[in-house]
């Protein structure tokens, strides 16, 4: 079997965020939130699985626990050809770990410097191979308005997972780990406060990102939609569903995407994202260290004071 066209032959590294897994105290509330957000929520035994419209991949799993929300583990996709190199790298560094008890036990397991369990799984690439394309809009007829009636606006349904951002007590340490162990590359950062990394085999501007906090945790998952209008409609969709807290609509500097973040009942966020930058496998992205005023957004409402609060309990 030939290697995929997007595979960077000179590098062994992560090609996709395969799945993120977390726990919350109330699965019914999680179901309500993600259904309102526009995802396909499926019950599988004692967990919920999240799917996107028109995509059969399972992007996330949610389990239940009594003591608040907790990031359980992150599953990352690698090519079958890269398994030996990644296994040797993990063994040489002495960072192998047992499979997470909520997982299927497959793949290679390790822990990152913040203590989060990681699964490296030989799996098909589910990150994009090109810039996401806008959803085609009906052609505007002369003499007719383009906007739909509010009562006829369709539910916004994300097309795929774009990236996940995590809290970390040491952002630059996590950058080094992602580069040296996971084979990812730095896209951009702002000092030691926030950093964004992409996959060497072609991906959005960031597959994973890290923001500084006292301890590890899940900050937000970001979901691709087809237009800035869908970002705006998504924000209204969440307010009407009873989730009024969030940030946006606005446009980021790093990644360039238009955004709206809806806050979930446990203090994390789900982001509607449109038109994020793309880094092809054959392009060397010129990363930079940006000043704080150029690191977050070009335009939009002021950042809510609670946006970077880590509500997740620190692990002992």
Buried (B, 14 or more C-beta within 10 A) or exposed (E): EEEBEBBBEEBBBBBBBBBBBBBBBEBEEBBBBBEBBBBBBEEEEEBBBBBBBEBEBBBBBBBBEEEEBBBBBBBBBBBEBBBEBBEEBBEEEEBEBEBBEBBEEEBBBBBBBBEBBBBBBBBEBBBBBEEBEBEEEEEEEEEEEEEEEEEEEEEBBBBBBBBBBBBBBBBBBBBEBBBEBBBBBBBBBBBBBBBBBBBBBBBBBBBBBBBBBEBBBBBBBBBBBBBBBBBBBBBBBBBEBEBEBBBBBBBBBBBBBBBBBBBBBBBBBBBBBBBBBBBBBEEEBEBEEBEEEEBBBEEBEEEEEEBBEBBBEEEE
